[in-house]
């Protein structure tokens, strides 16, 4: 059964009517990915908010950090799993598959990150992401001390909390506007075809 055809329940402007800087961003997306991510098209309804969204995303996800790009994408997926955000689970699940080279890891992050065999540092980060998303009032200094104990610096903890907060905001925008992911994401970064190992 195909997903809905719309980008956002609120509609999106014709890309050709956007300012030159945004049209250039969209062109770069097409050149690199083959399509414009629907989140950018949806945000283009409010062009300056699109610029702010891109600036925040780029700082959080692409700037230097003690958290790897893969770890930041894993955090995005765990937050989105708690919130049942379809858009972000599809888009960032694909990013986990791509960055890790492991489609099974992407599926585990989407469904239940606790199934994955992660190191203590990654497990602690994702546990914190889950708690800050699902029961934020119960986060205490003990949680931060646990993160320090597995090697995170105060700067790393800041980046972790900042990433969790951003994706909680993004999830609520995606759900609130009924944002639908690009169909292309579903088939990306998957091996062809998966053959299970023979029983021993």
C-alpha positions, 0 to 999 in steps of 0.5 A: 500500500503506497504512502500518501502523495502529499508533502505536507498537509499545509501545502508547499509553494512552487520551488520556482517562486522561492528566493535565489538562495533557497532555489540554489539549496534545492538544486544542490539537493537534486544534484547530490540526492536526486530529490529535494527532501520533503522536510525542506519543501515543507519548511519553504512555506515559511522561507526564513524558518527554512533558513533557520532550520537548515542552519540549526540542522547543519550545526547539530549534525555536520559540525565537529562534535565528540558525537559521530555523525552516525551516533547523531543519526542514531539519536535522531532515530531513537527520539523519533521512535519514542514519538512515532514520527513517520517522516523522521523514522524513514529519513533518519533510518535511511541515514543510519543504514547509509552511514553504518553500512548495516541495514539491520542496525537501521531497523533496530534503531527504528523498532527497538534500539535495545536489541542492538549490540552497542558499546557502553557509550552508545547504549548510555547515549541512546538511553539518555535520548530515550529518557529525555524524550519520554520522561524528561522531568525524571532526568537527573545529575545521576544520568549525566554522571553515567554519561561521564562514566562512559567517556562523554565530556560536558561538551558531548553531553551538551551536544547530546541534549541539543540533538535530542531537543532538536529532534523532539521539535522536528518530530512535532513539526512533522507530525503537526503538518502531516509531513510525508517522507520522500518515497526514495528513502524507503529503498535507499541503502539496502542490500540486494537481496538479503539472503539469511545465513544457512543454519549451522 
